[in-house]
Every structure is written in C-alpha cells, then in structure tokens.
Amino acid sequence: MFIELKTPQEMAVMDDAGRIITQILRSVRRGVRDGMSTKELEDIAVEEMQKYGVEPAFLGFRGFPANICVSLNEELVHGIPDRTRRIKDGDIVKADIGIKHKGFCGDIAETIPVGKVSPEIRKLLAVTYGCFNEVMKHAKQGNRLGDVSGNIQKYVEGNGYSVIREYVGHGIGRNLHEKPEVPNFGLPGIGPKLAAGMVLAVEPMVAAGGWKTKTLKDNWTVVTADGGLCAHFEHMVAITENGPRFMTEMDPPEPYE
C-alpha cells in the first residue's frame, strides 16, 4: 500500500486548511437553532467558505449533491441538507464539512446538541469525542495503525457503546480520501506502520445500540439499522516525529457528568 507522506511545506498548507475549516464549523455550530432547516445550516457553511476563499470538497464527490452533510439523530453520515427538514430542541445534528484550499483538502465533523438534551445523549457525545484521547496516546511514529483503531474500539465498547464497522476514516491530502483507511476497530500491532508526514482524517462513529447501518432511499443518508442514536466527530491528525498533532482545532462537547 502506497501512503503519501507530506512535506513540511504541504503540511503548512494543510494546517491552514485545518484552521479555516475549524472556523467554518464553529460558525455552523453557532448557527444551529430550533426550527431552522438543515439547508439553512448548509447556507451558513457556504457563506463561510466564500468568505475564506475555499471550495466545497463534498459537492460532486462520488456524485454527492450538496456542499456539506447534515445528519440528525439516528442518521450517521451523508445526510443531504433539505429546506423542508427542520431541526428541533433535543436533536443531535451531525455536521460534516470538507473544503479545498490551495490544492489540498480539509475535513472535519462534529455532533452538535440542540437546546437541552438528555444526560444519555451528552454521555454518547462525550465518549465519542473521548476517542481522540486514544488517538493522542497511540498515533505515534513507529506504531501500527491497528494500535489506534484497536484502542478506540476498546475504549468505546468499554463504555457500553458500539463502533460502526461499515464506515471509516481515511488519509487526506491533495485528495479528500487517500490511503490508508482508518477504522475505529481492529487489533493492536497490525496494519501499516505510522510515519512522520502522514495526515489522517480520524472520525470516530459510535452507536448507542448496534453497529449495523443501512442507507435510505435517497441513496446517501446512512442511519443505524436499529434506529438508535449515534454520534460522529472528525479531526485531521498529522503524524510527526514529536507525536500526533491536530491540524483542526479541538472544541470538546459539554461535560455529561
């Protein structure tokens, strides 16, 4: 498997992309409100992309018909923004955003609680986000990718949740999806060896119930097969000689305890 290593100059451009896409996501998060449509969230993201002079990476990617993905509650990924789909208090909104910046891509996602949500939802979000602690511990030069994936799985299942199997993270660079695939499950000690210059889009996807999914009739929106709630976060992680470094900025969800 060929895994492209980025030069310091390329890393600097991707750092810029990470900073920009973080600000776009923050604007989307601030814009979430009861009664708005999912299309209005996309409108916020597009306006921010135009402000920063970047292009949407998702529009047309493998035929996807929108600029960002907006998925609610039991929807996991690839929800298509819709002016008739309304967000309400108590929902959880998964916003997944990709951009193109100076020849390189950025990718980020967050599960956003709307208004007052239950302690169970807050715990689901906090545990899913907590997967990045495992990334920081194990995504080190010389370790195997399975060290990251296996420890994410162990952490999630140790908290009583399921790890989605059918969708995974990925390398990122000039292309939105590059090698290697980055699953949230596996065995430590296997997989490609991590090396300085790799950039990974790590995206924990966690279900409160079972891990199986299905795709709706729009051929895009992925939901949990059992209708249970799920959460999704994504950050870009650079592997360096000094350990892993986040290229997108971290905004932890509110504590659930």
C-alpha positions in Angstrom: 0.0 0.0 0.0 1.4 3.4 -1.0 0.8 6.1 1.6 1.9 9.6 0.6 4.0 11.5 3.1 3.5 15.2 3.1 6.5 17.6 3.0 6.8 20.4 5.6 5.5 22.9 3.0 2.5 20.7 2.2 1.8 20.3 6.0 1.8 24.1 6.3 -0.9 24.4 3.7 -2.9 21.7 5.3 -2.5 23.4 8.7 -4.1 26.5 7.0 -6.9 24.3 5.7 -7.4 22.9 9.2 -7.7 26.4 10.7 -10.1 27.6 8.1 -12.4 24.5 8.3 -12.4 24.8 12.1 -13.7 28.4 11.8 -16.4 27.3 9.3 -17.6 24.5 11.6 -17.7 26.9 14.6 -19.9 29.2 12.5 -22.2 26.3 11.7 -22.3 25.3 15.4 -23.2 28.8 16.4 -26.0 28.9 13.8 -27.8 25.8 14.9 -31.2 26.6 16.4 -34.6 25.2 17.0 -36.9 25.4 13.9 -34.2 26.0 11.3 -33.9 23.8 8.2 -30.9 21.6 7.6 -30.4 23.5 4.3 -30.0 26.8 6.3 -27.0 25.1 8.0 -25.5 24.4 4.6 -26.1 28.0 3.6 -24.1 29.2 6.7 -21.2 26.9 5.7 -21.2 28.0 2.1 -21.2 31.7 3.1 -18.2 31.0 5.3 -16.4 29.1 2.5 -16.8 32.0 0.3 -15.5 34.4 3.0 -12.4 32.3 3.3 -11.9 31.8 -0.4 -12.2 28.0 -0.3 -14.2 25.5 -2.3 -16.5 22.7 -1.0 -14.8 19.3 -1.3 -18.0 17.3 -1.0 -20.1 18.8 -3.8 -20.0 16.3 -6.7 -17.6 13.9 -4.8 -18.8 10.5 -5.9 -21.9 12.3 -7.0 -22.9 13.8 -3.7 -25.4 16.6 -4.4 -24.7 19.0 -1.6 -21.9 21.2 -0.1 -21.9 19.6 3.4 -23.5 16.7 5.1 -26.2 17.3 7.8 -27.5 14.2 9.6 -29.9 14.1 12.5 -30.3 11.8 15.5 -30.3 8.2 14.2 -28.7 9.4 10.9 -24.9 8.8 11.0 -23.4 10.4 7.8 -24.1 11.7 4.4 -27.4 13.4 5.2 -28.5 15.8 2.4 -29.4 19.3 3.5 -33.1 20.0 2.9 -35.2 23.1 3.3 -38.2 21.1 4.5 -36.2 19.2 7.2 -36.5 21.0 10.5 -34.1 20.9 13.5 -35.7 20.9 16.9 -34.7 21.1 20.5 -33.4 17.8 21.8 -32.0 16.8 18.4 -28.3 16.0 17.8 -27.0 17.4 14.5 -24.0 15.8 12.7 -22.3 18.4 10.6 -19.6 17.1 8.3 -17.7 19.6 6.2 -14.9 19.3 3.6 -13.0 22.1 1.8 -10.4 22.5 -0.9 -7.6 25.0 -0.1 -4.6 25.7 -2.3 -4.7 22.2 -3.8 -5.2 20.4 -0.5 -8.3 19.2 1.3 -9.6 19.7 4.8 -12.2 17.5 6.5 -14.0 18.0 9.9 -17.2 16.8 11.6 -19.0 17.3 14.9 -22.2 16.2 16.6 -24.0 19.3 17.9 -26.7 19.0 20.6 -29.6 21.3 20.1 -31.0 23.0 23.2 -31.5 20.8 26.2 -30.6 17.1 25.6 -30.7 14.2 27.9 -27.7 13.0 30.0 -27.6 9.9 27.9 -27.0 11.9 24.8 -24.4 14.0 26.5 -22.6 10.9 27.5 -22.7 9.4 24.0 -21.2 12.6 22.6 -18.5 12.8 25.3 -17.5 9.2 24.9 -17.3 9.5 21.1 -15.2 12.7 21.4 -13.1 10.9 24.0 -11.8 8.6 21.3 -9.3 11.3 20.4 -7.6 10.7 23.7 -6.8 7.3 22.3 -5.5 8.9 19.1 -3.1 11.1 21.1 -1.8 8.1 23.0 -1.3 5.7 20.1 -0.9 7.6 16.8 2.8 7.8 17.1 5.6 7.3 14.6 6.6 3.6 14.5 3.3 2.4 15.9 0.9 0.4 13.8 -2.5 1.8 12.6 -4.1 -1.0 14.5 -2.8 0.4 17.7 -5.0 3.4 17.1 -8.0 1.5 15.8 -7.9 -1.3 18.4 -7.7 1.1 21.3 -10.5 3.3 20.0 -12.7 0.1 19.9 -11.7 -1.0 23.3 -12.5 2.4 24.8 -15.9 2.7 23.1 -17.0 -0.8 23.9 -15.7 -0.4 27.5 -18.2 2.4 27.8 -21.1 0.3 26.6 -21.4 1.5 23.0 -20.8 0.0 19.6 -18.3 1.1 16.9 -19.6 1.5 13.4 -17.9 -1.0 11.1 -19.1 0.0 7.6 -17.7 3.5 7.6 -14.1 4.5 8.5 -11.7 7.4 8.5 -9.0 7.9 5.8 -5.8 9.6 4.8 -6.2 13.1 3.4 -4.1 15.4 1.3 -4.5 16.6 -2.3 -7.4 14.1 -2.5 -10.2 14.0 0.0 -9.9 10.3 0.5 -6.4 8.8 0.4 -4.7 5.7 1.8 -4.8 4.4 4.5 -8.3 3.6 5.6 -8.6 4.4 9.3 -11.1 2.2 11.0 -12.3 2.7 14.6 -12.0 -1.1 15.3 -9.2 -3.6 14.9 -6.3 -5.3 16.6 -3.2 -3.5 18.0 0.0 -4.5 16.3 -1.4 -4.8 12.8 -1.8 -2.5 9.8 0.6 -0.1 8.2 3.3 1.5 10.3 2.7 5.2 11.1 5.4 7.5 9.8 6.0 11.3 10.1 4.3 13.0 7.2 1.1 11.1 7.2 -2.1 13.0 7.6 -5.1 11.1 8.8 -8.8 12.1 9.0 -9.8 10.2 12.1 -13.5 10.0 12.6 -15.0 8.1 15.5 -18.5 6.9 14.7 -20.3 5.4 17.7 -23.8 4.0 18.2 -25.8 3.7 21.4 -27.3 0.4 20.1 -26.0 -2.0 17.5 -23.3 -1.1 15.0 -25.1 -2.1 11.8 -26.3 0.6 9.4 -28.5 1.0 6.3 -28.9 3.6 3.6 -32.1 5.4 3.0 -34.0 5.6 -0.4 -32.1 8.8 -1.3 -29.1 6.5 -1.7 -27.0 8.7 0.5 -28.3 9.1 4.1 -26.9 6.4 6.4 -28.8 5.5 9.5 -28.4 3.0 12.3 -30.2 -0.2 11.4 -31.9 -0.4 14.8 -32.9 3.3 14.8 -30.7 4.1 17.8 -28.9 7.3 18.3 -25.3 7.7 17.0 -22.5 10.3 17.1 -19.7 11.3 14.8 -16.7 13.5 15.2 -13.8 14.0 12.8 -10.4 15.7 13.0 -7.3 15.9 10.9 -4.2 14.4 12.6 -0.7 14.9 11.4 1.9 12.2 12.4 5.2 13.9 13.3 8.5 12.9 14.8 7.3 14.5 18.0 4.0 12.7 18.1 0.5 13.3 16.7 -0.7 16.8 16.1 -4.2 18.0 15.4 -4.5 20.2 12.3 -8.1 21.0 13.1 -8.8 22.6 16.4 -10.5 20.7 19.2 -13.7 22.0 20.8 -14.8 19.4 23.3 -18.5 18.9 24.0 -20.0 19.9 27.3 -19.2 17.5 30.1 -22.0 15.0 30.7 -21.3 14.3 34.4 
